[in-house]
Amino acid sequence: MIGKIYEMSTSFKDYSYIINGVGGIGKTTLAYELGKITTGSNKGTFVLTIGEENIPDHIDGLYGDVVSSFPALMKYVQELSRNRNTECSETKFICIDSLDELFRIAENYVVTEYNSTPKGKDNPAKSISAAYGGFQKGENRVVDLVIRLYGTLKKAGYKMIFIGHTKVKNETDALTGVVYEKLTCNIDNKYYNAIKDKVNLVATCYNEKEIINIKEEKNAFSKKMQNKGKLVGTKRVIIFRDNDNAVDTKTHFPHIVNKIDFSAEGFVKAVEDALIKKKRGDKVEIQPYFRPETKDEEDDEVVDTSDNFEEIEEETIENIDEVEPINQPVKEEAKETEIADINELRKEISVNFKTADKERQAKVRSILKEKGLTLANSDEGTLNEIVSILLD
């Protein structure tokens, strides 16, 4: 018989993940807790601490070991595969901590491997770019070895959690050639894409900052104008989907929410909710924010705007393209500049309102209703007040 019918699982533990984030945000602890929650065992995730990565002895109960070189890693992968149904029977995830160190030790191994060949002995390589004759041949060998290790663990029945560090990189759009910034994994794109292609979800963890009283001021040193505000709070969040493409994400779960507060329970719930909806064939609806349910519902403070603002006319927030520009004749050049700035404020509000959460949208509508205004006839003070709410 040729082929088979696949059945989609709705269980978190049947998929593989990448968890990216800044150092110290709790990525390794998160990987450990994900295995513990989904399997009920401390051995749910086996953490392989690679190379010079910090040993996670600060995590009580974590199950894993340290591997300092690529040959040691290859031996360990073989051991994990052989012991899949014995010592590791409670283990579902193998966590690689981190991708940075995984590819560093893999590069060192490939350079040493090449230098042991006849060509390498005659002309030894000092870096991966010169191994096997250059032209990405050394890097290709690195990718091949890493993917083989992944395949061995996959065949043994494990799922993967890869941990990566983040960095802002310049990306180039293939069609337009336009360069833009993106928060992504701090490794070579060739290596990252090889791993990214093998997982079902990429999650990015970062500290979301609450900044108020944003004003444009001149930098005392550069003399350039810059936005300056007061930092009043931070919280850890996890992003699964970014509508603005400023964060490098990937998902096989089209129903997953954009963002959650940082927690293992919320991570599992977000994924399994998305899987259940996909299995049912629900319509995909992208939400701007997701807050995990807590045991104490009074502390959750979920804002329901479904009924509170029915009486507010939708015209209070127009599409900026449909608002007629202000074309009153003016004599002063300063007045023309002021009008242009106000129109820019309106455009900024129109764009950010569409992606704001329901609570912020409700605040904006409340201000306009209270003042009896619409976006088209609001003064500069009201517009600045609205911008501060949407960007809070």
C-alpha positions in Angstrom: 0.0 0.0 0.0 1.3 3.5 -0.9 1.0 6.4 1.4 -1.1 7.0 4.5 -3.6 9.4 6.0 -2.1 11.7 8.6 -4.1 12.8 11.6 -3.3 16.1 13.2 -2.6 16.0 17.0 -4.0 18.7 19.2 -1.3 18.1 21.9 1.5 20.6 22.6 4.1 17.8 23.1 3.7 16.5 19.5 5.4 19.5 17.9 8.9 21.1 17.8 9.8 24.7 18.7 12.4 27.5 18.6 12.4 29.8 21.6 14.4 33.0 20.9 15.0 35.8 23.5 17.5 38.0 25.2 19.9 36.5 27.8 18.4 36.0 31.3 14.8 36.3 30.3 14.0 32.7 31.3 14.3 30.7 28.0 15.9 27.6 29.6 13.5 27.6 32.5 10.6 27.9 30.1 11.8 24.9 28.1 12.1 22.8 31.3 8.6 23.9 32.5 7.0 23.1 29.1 8.2 19.5 29.3 7.1 19.2 33.0 3.6 20.6 32.3 2.9 18.5 29.2 4.3 15.2 30.5 3.9 15.5 34.3 7.6 14.7 34.8 10.8 16.6 35.6 12.3 14.5 32.8 9.8 15.8 30.2 12.6 18.0 28.7 16.2 16.8 28.5 18.3 20.0 28.3 21.6 19.6 26.5 23.8 22.6 27.5 26.1 23.1 24.6 29.7 24.4 24.6 30.2 27.5 26.8 26.5 28.1 27.4 25.8 28.8 31.1 25.1 25.6 33.1 21.5 25.8 34.3 22.3 24.8 37.9 20.0 27.6 39.0 16.9 25.6 37.9 15.9 23.1 40.6 14.9 19.7 39.2 16.1 20.3 35.6 17.1 17.1 33.8 20.0 17.3 31.4 23.7 17.3 30.8 26.6 19.4 29.4 28.4 18.7 26.1 31.5 20.7 25.3 32.3 19.5 21.8 30.6 18.3 18.7 32.0 14.7 18.9 30.7 14.6 22.5 27.3 15.8 21.2 27.2 13.1 18.5 27.8 10.4 21.1 25.2 11.9 23.4 22.6 11.9 20.6 23.3 8.2 20.0 22.9 7.5 23.7 19.6 9.4 23.9 18.3 7.4 20.9 19.3 4.0 22.4 17.8 4.8 25.7 14.5 6.3 24.3 12.4 3.5 25.8 14.4 2.9 29.0 16.1 5.7 30.9 14.5 8.4 28.7 11.0 6.9 28.5 9.5 10.0 30.3 11.3 12.4 28.1 9.4 14.1 25.2 11.6 17.1 24.3 15.3 17.4 23.7 16.3 21.0 24.3 19.4 22.4 22.6 20.7 25.3 24.6 21.8 27.2 22.6 21.8 27.5 18.8 24.7 29.9 19.0 26.9 27.4 20.7 25.6 24.4 18.7 26.8 26.0 15.4 30.0 27.3 17.0 31.2 23.8 18.1 29.9 22.4 14.8 32.1 24.9 12.8 35.1 24.0 15.0 34.5 20.3 14.2 34.2 20.9 10.5 37.4 23.0 10.4 39.3 20.2 12.3 37.7 17.5 10.1 38.8 19.3 6.9 42.3 20.0 8.2 42.7 16.2 8.8 42.2 15.5 5.0 45.1 15.5 2.5 44.0 18.9 1.1 43.5 20.3 4.5 47.0 19.2 5.7 48.5 20.9 2.7 46.5 24.1 3.1 44.8 24.1 6.5 41.7 26.3 7.0 41.7 28.8 9.9 38.0 29.4 9.7 34.8 27.8 8.4 34.7 30.1 5.4 37.9 28.4 4.1 37.1 24.8 4.9 36.5 22.4 2.0 37.6 25.0 -0.6 35.3 27.9 0.6 32.3 29.1 -1.3 30.0 28.1 1.6 31.1 24.4 1.3 32.3 24.5 5.0 29.0 26.0 6.1 27.1 23.4 4.0 28.9 20.6 5.8 28.0 22.2 9.2 24.3 22.3 8.2 24.4 18.7 7.0 25.9 17.4 10.3 23.4 19.4 12.5 20.4 18.2 10.5 21.6 14.6 10.7 21.7 14.9 14.5 18.2 16.3 14.4 17.0 13.5 12.2 18.4 10.9 14.6 16.5 12.3 17.5 13.4 12.7 15.4 13.5 9.0 14.4 13.9 8.0 18.0 10.6 9.8 18.8 11.7 13.0 20.4 10.5 16.5 19.7 12.9 19.5 19.8 13.1 22.8 21.6 15.9 25.0 20.2 16.9 28.0 22.3 18.4 31.0 20.5 19.6 34.5 21.5 18.1 37.5 19.7 19.7 40.4 17.7 18.3 43.1 15.5 19.4 42.4 12.0 19.0 44.2 8.6 16.8 42.2 6.2 16.4 42.8 2.5 13.0 42.3 0.8 13.6 40.0 -2.1 11.1 41.7 -4.4 11.7 45.4 -3.7 15.3 45.4 -2.4 14.2 47.5 0.5 16.3 47.0 3.7 14.4 46.9 7.0 15.2 45.9 10.6 14.0 42.7 12.2 14.4 41.1 15.6 15.7 37.6 14.9 18.0 34.8 16.0 21.7 35.8 16.6 23.2 33.3 14.2 24.0 33.2 10.5 20.9 33.2 8.4 21.9 30.0 6.6 22.1 28.1 9.9 19.0 29.7 11.3 16.8 28.9 8.3 18.0 25.3 8.3 16.7 24.9 11.8 13.6 27.1 11.4 12.5 24.9 8.5 12.3 21.9 10.8 10.1 23.3 13.6 6.4 24.1 13.8 6.6 27.3 15.8 9.1 30.1 16.5 8.5 32.0 19.7 10.3 35.2 20.6 10.6 36.3 24.3 11.3 39.9 25.1 10.8 42.6 27.8 7.9 44.9 26.8 8.4 48.4 28.1 5.8 50.9 29.3 7.0 54.4 28.4 5.0 57.5 29.2 5.4 61.3 28.6 7.1 60.8 25.2 8.5 64.1 23.9 10.8 65.0 21.1 14.0 66.6 22.4 17.4 67.5 21.0 20.2 65.1 21.9 22.9 67.1 23.7 25.7 65.3 22.0 24.5 64.5 18.4 22.3 67.6 18.3 19.6 65.5 16.5 16.0 65.3 17.5 14.9 62.2 19.3 11.9 60.8 21.2 12.5 60.7 25.0 10.1 59.3 27.6 9.9 57.9 31.1 10.1 54.2 31.6 7.5 53.2 34.2 7.4 49.4 33.9 8.4 46.3 32.0 7.0 42.8 31.6 8.0 39.7 29.9 6.0 38.6 26.9 6.1 35.9 24.2 5.4 36.7 20.6 4.1 34.0 18.2 3.0 36.2 15.3 3.9 39.8 14.3 1.7 41.6 11.8 4.3 44.2 11.2 7.1 41.7 10.4 9.4 43.5 12.9 9.9 40.1 14.8 11.1 37.0 13.0 8.3 34.4 13.6 7.0 31.2 12.1 4.0 29.1 12.8 2.1 26.1 11.4 -0.8 27.1 13.6 -2.8 29.8 11.8 -5.2 30.3 14.7 -2.5 31.1 17.3 -2.7 34.5 19.1 -0.1 37.2 18.5 1.2 37.6 22.0 0.9 36.3 25.5 2.3 37.2 28.9 5.4 35.1 29.6 4.5 31.8 31.1 4.8 28.1 30.3 1.1 27.5 31.0 0.1 30.3 28.7 2.5 29.0 26.0 0.9 25.5 26.1 -2.7 26.9 26.2 -2.0 29.3 23.2 -0.7 26.4 21.1 -3.4 23.8 22.0 -6.2 26.4 21.6 -4.9 27.1 18.1 -4.6 23.4 17.3 -8.2 22.7 18.5 -9.5 25.5 16.4 -7.6 24.3 13.3 -8.9 20.8 13.8 -12.5 22.1 14.0 -12.0 24.2 10.9 -12.7 27.5 12.6 -12.2 30.7 10.8 -8.9 32.4 11.4 -9.2 35.6 13.4 -5.9 37.3 14.4 -6.1 38.9 17.9 -3.8 41.7 18.9 -3.2 40.3 22.4 -3.7 37.1 24.4 -3.8 36.9 28.2 -3.6 33.4 29.7 -6.4 32.5 32.0 -5.6 32.5 35.7 -7.2 30.7 38.6 -8.2 34.0 40.2 -10.5 35.6 37.6 -10.8 38.8 39.6 -7.1 39.5 39.1 -7.3 38.9 35.3 -9.1 42.3 34.6 -10.2 41.3 31.1 -11.8 44.3 29.4 -15.0 43.4 27.5 -15.8 46.1 24.9 -18.5 44.2 23.1 -21.5 46.0 24.7 -19.9 49.1 26.3 -19.4 51.1 23.1 -22.3 50.1 20.9 -23.7 53.6 20.9 -20.4 55.2 19.7 -20.5 55.9 16.0 -17.8 54.1 14.0 -17.2 57.4 12.1 -15.2 58.6 15.1 -12.2 56.7 13.7 -12.0 57.0 10.0 -9.7 55.5 7.5 -7.2 58.3 6.9 -7.4 57.8 3.2 -11.1 58.8 3.3 -10.5 62.0 5.3 -10.5 65.0 3.1 -7.3 67.0 3.5 -7.3 70.5 5.0 -6.9 72.9 2.1 -7.7 76.2 3.7 -5.7 79.0 2.1 -2.9 80.2 4.4 -0.3 82.9 4.0 2.2 81.9 6.6 4.6 79.1 5.9 4.5 78.1 9.6 0.8 77.5 9.3 1.3 75.2 6.3 3.8 73.2 8.3 1.5 73.0 11.3 -1.3 71.6 9.1 1.0 69.0 7.6 2.1 67.9 11.1 -1.6 67.5 12.2 -2.4 65.4 9.1 0.6 63.2 9.9 -0.8 62.8 13.5 -4.1 61.7 12.0 -2.4 59.2 9.7 -0.4 57.8 12.6 -3.6 57.4 14.7 -5.5 55.7 11.9 -2.7 53.1 11.4 -2.1 52.4 15.1 -5.8 52.3 16.0 -6.4 49.3 13.7 -3.8 47.2 15.5 -4.5 48.4 19.0 -6.1 46.1 21.6 -9.8 46.6 22.5 -9.0 48.5 25.7 -7.0 51.2 24.0 -9.6 51.5 21.2 -12.2 52.0 23.8 -10.2 54.8 25.5 -9.8 56.6 22.2 -13.5 56.4 21.4 -14.4 57.6 24.9 -12.2 60.7 24.5 -13.7 61.6 21.1 -17.2 61.0 22.3 -16.6 63.1 25.4 -15.3 66.0 23.4 -17.9 65.6 20.6 -15.1 65.2 18.0 -14.1 63.0 15.1 -10.6 62.3 13.9 -11.1 64.8 11.0 -11.9 67.8 13.3 -9.8 67.1 16.4 -7.2 69.7 17.4 -3.5 69.0 17.9 -3.9 68.6 21.7 -6.5 65.9 21.4 -4.6 64.1 18.6 -1.4 64.0 20.8 -3.5 62.7 23.7 -4.8 59.8 21.5 -1.3 59.0 20.2 0.0 58.7 23.8 -2.8 56.2 24.5 -2.2 54.0 21.4 1.5 53.9 21.8 1.4 53.5 25.6 
